[in-house]
Amino acid sequence: MLELQYHNEDLEKDKTSQNCLGRGMEQVAKKLGVAHEEIQRLTDELQVKEKEQCKLGKLWFQMTISDHALTVLISSQGGT
């Protein structure tokens, strides 16, 4: 009878350990999901900023070309 009681106690301890482990894994999975969402949000934000920077770079290049063309045009007008 005493052996059966010890066996039941061992089973209860195992169930408690498994429940704790299961809850711990659920918490880790939730944290991992939150981290994944944050990484995705930051990645999206970075891509938007990269596109904006690319547009600004193109505008700067176009302005530089226009400025150079205007300078050449003015100098050719003045030299004639």
Secondary structure, DSSP 8 states (H G I E B T S, - for coil): -HHHHHHHHHHHHHHHHHHHHHHHHHHHHHHHHHHHHHHHHHHHHHHHHHHHHHHHHHHHHHHHHHHHHHHHHHHHHHH-
